[in-house]
Amino acid sequence: MRYVVLAVLACILVQQARAAVAPEIDPRASLGVVQQWIYNYRTKPDYAHVPAAVRVLFHTQTFKEPENAGIYLGFIAGAIGSNPAKAEQLVNSFFPVPPEDEWVIVRAIAYSGLPDWRNLMRKVELRMPGRRVMIEGYLAGTQPTLMDIPLEEPKPGVLDKLRGTLTRNPFAKEERKLDTKLTYATNQDLLDTLWGYYFATGSHLPIQRIMHMLPWSKSRDTIDKLTIGSMARYTLASYAVRDAGLREYLREQLGRESEPIKAPLTEVVEAADTVQLGAVRKDAVAAVEELKAKGSDARRNLDFWGQLGVGAVALGCVSAAALGQVAVGIPCVIGGSASQGLLSFWEKQQ
């Protein structure tokens, strides 16, 4: 009888031990579970379960639409960069990776901020021969890392414009070129990526980058800059409402930033302190309406109005979440695109 009791106790202890080390995230879990886990990660880092979370992201085909996956890419990059001593081990734990998703690993390593990210990239290169061109682009410096991406393209000066006019052949047929210049002003998903990096690390570096987009919320130059600037302002206020540390950091920056940043940042802090997010949203809607009615300060021709399509003002996952589409404050629309026009989206929130 004594041996039976001991055997039962042993079984109970084994089960308890297994429960203690079992992943909090089942690889078969839903995307919603991972979304909530990511949002809470910075307050309770759980590095050991990052691989399980990433496997869920791959399993649910989260990266099928890259423009709507910035939040997750940023989180993986931040997780890799948050622990340099275990970065290689973490990356290896992601494999095997679906071939169509290998780009995520490449970009996450490049965006990680690791001092030695190039060596890590070379170590995994052999495991992803299909992404050799992309890998070589980052290693050669032709593809920028997350914090090296410029906010916007420098505007040509008077001499540059004059030189272009004098050298252009007036009889030559104009060819439309694909705009491949990567900037924060023209890629809204990069805003999501910065938020994902913040969720993984709690670092203020991505927050500083987001603050530098705030002057665009007052821009009347292009619809892209107005959209991204408005979303930068709204997401900062929205997350600061629920993040006391972020709210305090933004308040500290008020006395350090230049006037173009300080003015909208003051609005962000006030909205976060008073939980008055509706005013921020309405102001953005009014700005878009004004831009639609009066046109750009710089351009008023038909080419400009071509930017008003849904694709040009598409909102990524974090942006949609900040507008209350997901209870936990994280994207994404499961099973479909989260992109839709800024104005029509916000009008539905009224």
N, C-alpha and C positions, 0 to 999 in steps of 0.2 A: 504493500500500500504506500509505503514511504517513497518507493521508487516511482510509482505512478504520479504522486504529488509533485515530485521533483521534475518529472518529465513534463507535466503540465506547466509548471512554473517556467521551465526552460523555454517552452514554446511561446509563452506569453512574453517573456523577455526578448526573444528573437523578433516577434512581431512588433514590439514597441521600438526596438532598435531600428528595424526596417522603416517604421513610420517616421522615426526621428531624422533619418537621412534621405527619405523619399523626396523627390523634387516637388516643390510647391506648384510647379507648372508642368502639367502632363503634356508631353509632345502632341497629344491628340486634342488638347484643349482648344477652345474657340478663340478667335482673334480678339473678341471682347475681353476675355480674361487677361490676355497679354497687354492689351491697351491699358487696362486699369493698373496692372502690375508696373508697366513702364511709367505711368503718370506718378505713381507713388514711390518709384525707385530712389529718387534723390533724397527722400526723407528717411528711407530705410534701404540702403544699398544691399543687394542680394547677388553678388558677383557669381556665386556658385551656380546659380540657375539661369544665367544669361544664355548658355548654349541651348537649354530646353526652350527658352522663349524664342530664340532665333529659329529653331527647328519648326516651331509653330508658324512663324512668319513665312518660311519657305513652303510649308505644307499647305497653308491657306492661299498660296499664290499672291501674297501681298505685293510683290514687286512686279506683277504683270504689267502694271501701268506705272512706270518709273516716276512720272510727274506727280503722282499721288502718294508716293512712298517715301517722301523726304524725311518725315518724322522718324521712320524706322531706320533708314540709312544713317541718320544723324545719331540715333541711339546706339547702333552697333559701333559706329566710329568712336563715339565717346566711351563706350565700354572697353574697346581695345586700348584707347589712349589713357584710360584711368588707372591702369595697373601695368606699367611697362615691364615689370619682372615676369608677368604671366601672360603677356600679350600673345606671344607665339603659341603658347599652350591653348589659349582661348580661340585663336583663329583656327588651329588644327581641329578643335572640337566641333567646328561648324561643318566639316566635311563628313560624308560626301555632300556636295552642293549640286542641285540641279543645274545642268549646263547653261540654261537660259538665265539663271540667277547668279552666275559667277561674277558678273560685273559688280554686284553688291559688295562682295568681299574685296575686290580690287579697290573700289572707290572708298570703302570704309577704312581700309588701311591707309590710303593716301590722305583721307580726311581726319585721321585719328589724332594728329598732333604729336605722335611719338617722335622723339629726337632721332631715333634710328629706324624710321618707318621704311626707308628704302631697302635696308637689309632684310627686313621682314618680307617685303614685297618680293625680293629676289628668291627667298626661300620657298614661297608658295607658287612661284611662277611655273614650275614644272608640273604642278598639279592642275593648272588651268591653261593648257597650251592654246585653247581657243580664244583666250583673252590677251594674247601676247602683244598685239598692237596697242591695246589700251594700257597694258602694264608698261610698255616701253615709252608711251606718251607721258606717263607720270614720272617715270625714272629720268627721262630726258628733260623734264621741266616744261614740255609743250602743253601739258595739262596742269592747271593750277590746283593747289590744295585748297581746302575750304576757307581758310583765313587769308589766303593769297588771292582769292577771286576779287577783282575790283568791284567797287560799288556800282560804277557806271563807266562807260567809255568816255575818255576825255573829249571835250568839245573842241572842234577845230577852231583855231584862231583866224583872224582876218587874213593873214598871209597864207595860211593853209587853204582857205576858201578861194582866194585869188589865184593861187597856184593851180588848184583843181580846175578852175574856170578856164585859165589860159591853156592848160595842157589837154583839155577834153576835146575830142573830135566832135564837132556839132553834127556831122553827117553819120557818125557811127551809131549803130543800133544798140540801144540800151539793153543790157542783159540783167535779168533779175538774179541776184546772188543770194544764196542761203546765208542767213545771219548766224554764224557759229560762234560769235564772241560771247563768252560766258561772263555775265555780270549779274549782280544782285538786282539791278534795276529792270532786268528783262526776264528773270527766272524766279517766279514766285515760289517754286518748290524749295529754293535755297533757304527761304525764311523758315519753312518747316524743318529743314535739315538742322538749322541752328537751334531750334527749339528741342529737337531730339537729342542733340549733343548736350544741351543744358540739362535735360532730364537725366541723362546718364552720369553726368559729372558734377552738376551744381556749379560749374565754372562760370565766371562772369564775362569771360572772353566773348562767347556768342551773344550775350546780352548787350555788350558794348557795340557789337556789329549791328544788332537790331536797332539800337538807339540812333545809330548814324543814318538809318533809313527814315527816321521820324520827319525830317524836313520835307520829304516827298509827300507827306500827307497834306501839305500846303501847296504842293506843286500844281501848276496848270500847264505843264509842258506836254506830258504824254499820259495816256490813260494807264499805261503800265506802271509808271512811277507813282501816280496817284493811288492806284489800287494797292500796290505793295506797301507804300508808306502808310496808308490807312489801316492795312492789316497789321503792320508792325505796331502801330499805336494801339489798335484794339486788342491784339493778343497780349501786349505788355500789360495793359490795364486789366484784362480779364484774368491772366494768371497771377498778377500781383495781388488781386483780391484774395486769392486762396493761398498765397505764398508770402508769409510775413517777412522772410529773409529777403526775397526779391523786392518786396515793397520798400524795405528799409534801404536796400542798395540803391534803388532808383531815387529815393529821397536824398541820399548822400551825393548823388551825381548832379543834382540841380545846381549846386554852387561851383561845379567844375566844368560844365559844358558851355559851349559857345551859344550865342543867342538863337541861331536857327534850330538847334537841338533843344535848348532850354525851354522855349515856348511850348512846343508840343509835349515835351516831357513833363512840364508842369501840369498840363491837362491830364496826362496819364496818371500821375501821382494823385491828383485831386479825385479823379474818377475811381481809382483803386481805394483811396481812403474813405470815400463816401459811398462806394458801391453804386455809382451812378453810371453804368455802362451804356445806358440807352442814349444819353447825350452824345457820346462818342460815335455811336453807330449812326445817329441821325445826321450828325455833322458830315460824316463820310458820304452818306447818301446825297446830301445837299451839294457837296462838292462835285460828285459825279454828275448830278443833274446840271449843274452850272457848266461843267466842261462840255456836256452834250449840247447844251443850248448855245453856248458862245464859242466853243471851239478852243483849240490850243492857243496859248499865248505866242507860240513860235510858228505854228502851222495851222492854216484854216482850209487846206485844199482837200480834195476827195481822198487822197492817199491816207490822210490822217484818220478819216472816219472809218477806213477799213480796219482800224485797230479796235473798233468797238464790238467785234464779234465775241462770242462766248469764249472761244479759245484764248483770246488775248487777255481776258480778265478772269481766267479760270482760277478758282480757289482750291488750294490743296487741303490736305486732311486737317492739319492743325488749325488752319483758318476756319474751316467749317466747324470744328469742335469748339473753338472759342465763341462761336455764335450760338452755342447751345445745342448742337446736333447730337452730341454724345454726352451722356450724364457725367462721365468721369473726366470730361475735358480733353479727350484724346480723339483723333480721327478713328475710324475711317468708315465710309459707307461700304459695308460688306456686300460683295457681289455686284458692285457697280461703281461707276466713276463718281468721285466727290466733286468734280469740276462743274461749275455753273457760273453764270454771270454774276458779278458783284452786286449790281443794282437790283436785279430781280431776286437774288438770294436774300438781301437785306430787307427788301420790301415785304417778303413773306414773314419776316420776323416781327413786323409791326403789329 
